[in-house]
């Protein structure tokens, strides 16, 4: 596995990144149209409100071009729990350290804001097997499975990682 992580700059998303983030979300071919619509709404809110908003949005840029995107925020009605709402890496950059770099960056920022627990939710469909292995490899543990949650035959798997 060659690593692009050394050539990658993680930074806050900017308005000029919007089209590239949407393109990489589509290119993954993982998300249904309704999921893409929500991702774009979240991205737009993060871009509109910036650091003061609920959604915190960062990209991993390789040679100045967004190769990955992460979006996270505090979970309402909790103490120190944060949801990592979205993580996506362009297909050509997958398996090269981009996703791990984005997750480390998000976890560092979350811990710096007093976050103690990061939560990730993902699909139980076979297509997501590599995604679930990725989360486990970077220290997340499956804490719950909700059968048939997203659709018939599509469970929600909830992963947790204690940051402190």
C-alpha positions in Angstrom: 0.0 0.0 0.0 1.7 3.2 -1.1 0.9 6.2 1.2 -0.1 9.6 0.0 -0.4 10.8 3.6 3.0 12.5 3.4 1.9 14.5 0.4 -1.5 15.3 1.9 -2.5 18.5 3.5 -5.6 18.4 5.6 -7.4 21.7 5.9 -10.8 23.2 6.5 -13.1 22.9 3.5 -13.5 26.1 1.4 -16.2 27.1 -1.0 -14.0 26.4 -3.9 -13.7 22.8 -2.8 -17.5 22.2 -3.1 -17.6 20.8 -6.6 -14.6 18.5 -6.0 -16.1 17.2 -2.8 -19.4 16.4 -4.5 -17.6 14.8 -7.4 -15.6 12.5 -5.1 -18.8 11.6 -3.1 -20.4 10.6 -6.4 -17.3 8.8 -7.7 -17.3 6.4 -4.7 -20.5 4.9 -5.9 -21.4 4.1 -2.3 -24.2 6.6 -1.7 -27.8 6.5 -2.9 -29.2 9.8 -4.4 -31.0 10.6 -1.1 -27.7 10.1 0.8 -25.9 12.4 -1.6 -28.5 15.0 -1.1 -28.0 15.0 2.6 -24.2 15.0 2.3 -24.4 18.1 0.0 -26.7 19.8 2.5 -24.3 19.1 5.3 -21.3 20.3 3.2 -23.2 23.5 2.3 -24.1 24.3 5.9 -20.5 23.7 7.0 -19.2 26.0 4.2 -21.8 28.6 5.0 -21.3 28.7 8.8 -17.6 27.8 9.0 -15.8 27.2 12.3 -18.8 28.5 14.3 -21.3 26.0 12.8 -22.3 22.6 14.1 -20.7 20.8 11.1 -16.9 20.9 10.9 -15.8 20.1 7.4 -12.2 19.2 6.3 -10.6 18.0 3.1 -7.4 16.1 2.4 -5.7 17.8 -0.5 -3.2 16.0 -2.7 -1.5 18.4 -5.1 -4.1 21.0 -4.2 -7.0 18.8 -5.2 -9.5 17.4 -2.7 -8.9 13.6 -2.4 -11.0 13.1 0.7 -13.6 14.7 2.9 -14.5 14.3 6.6 -17.4 16.1 8.4 -18.0 15.9 12.1 -19.8 17.7 15.0 -20.9 17.4 18.6 -23.7 15.0 19.3 -26.7 17.0 20.8 -27.7 16.1 24.3 -24.4 14.4 25.1 -21.3 15.3 27.1 -18.2 15.1 24.9 -19.6 12.8 22.3 -19.0 13.6 18.6 -20.5 12.1 15.5 -18.2 11.7 12.4 -21.0 12.2 9.9 -19.2 11.7 6.7 -15.9 10.3 5.5 -15.3 9.8 1.8 -12.1 9.3 -0.2 -11.8 9.5 -4.0 -11.5 6.0 -5.5 -8.0 6.6 -6.9 -6.8 7.7 -3.4 -8.4 4.9 -1.4 -6.0 2.6 0.5 -3.2 5.2 0.5 -3.6 6.7 4.0 -6.0 9.6 3.1 -8.9 8.3 5.1 -6.7 7.6 8.1 -5.2 11.1 7.9 -8.6 12.6 7.8 -9.8 10.6 10.8 -6.7 11.4 12.8 -7.2 15.1 12.1 -10.9 14.9 13.1 -10.1 13.0 16.3 -7.4 15.5 17.3 -9.8 18.4 16.8 -12.5 16.6 18.6 -10.3 15.8 21.6 -9.1 19.5 21.6 -12.7 20.6 22.0 -13.2 18.3 25.0 -14.5 15.4 23.0 -14.1 12.0 24.7 -16.0 9.7 22.3 -16.1 9.5 18.5 -19.1 7.8 16.9 -19.3 6.5 13.3 -22.3 4.8 11.7 -22.1 2.8 8.5 -24.0 0.3 6.5 -23.9 -3.5 7.0 -24.1 -4.2 3.3 -21.3 -6.3 1.8 -20.1 -3.3 -0.2 -19.1 -1.7 3.1 -17.0 -4.6 4.3 -13.7 -2.7 3.5 -15.2 0.4 5.3 -15.9 -1.6 8.4 -12.4 -3.2 8.4 -10.9 0.3 8.0 -12.7 1.6 11.1 -11.6 -1.4 13.1 -8.0 -1.0 11.9 -7.9 2.6 13.1 -9.2 1.7 16.6 -13.0 1.8 16.4 -15.0 -1.1 17.8 -18.5 -2.1 16.7 -20.8 -1.3 19.6 -24.2 -1.9 18.1 -26.0 -3.3 15.0 -29.5 -2.3 14.1 -30.9 -4.8 11.6 -32.9 -3.6 8.6 -32.2 0.1 9.7 -31.4 1.7 6.4 -33.4 -0.6 4.2 -34.5 -4.3 4.0 -31.2 -6.3 4.4 -29.2 -3.2 5.3 -28.2 -2.9 9.0 -26.7 0.2 10.6 -23.4 -0.6 12.4 -22.4 1.9 15.1 -18.7 2.1 15.9 -17.1 3.9 18.9 -13.6 5.1 19.7 -12.7 6.6 23.1 -10.4 9.5 22.6 -9.4 10.1 26.2 
